[in-house]
Amino acid sequence: MERCPVCNARYAGKRQCHRCKADIGMLVDIEEAANSYQELSLAAYHATDYPLMLDHARRSCSLLKTPEAVWLMACAAFLTRRFDMAMRLRNSIS
């Protein structure tokens, strides 16, 4: 997160916005969980466990849909021979 979703102030790394005092802790937790699932997905790739890679990539993408998360999910879909899903995801990135 780069900015507070309430007042658009720069994110200072705290669970409460320094300007408007909005509680953004839950959003920080969601972003951290999404990043954690992305790391687990990459670990599953290195372990050549592609179904697990797809599962973790799906969880990451459902929490925070970034181009990197979608790309990782498309790669996992391709490796698990889910070509229709891989192409649909790949086309959604462009």
Beta strands, then each sheet from edge to edge (+ up, - down):
end
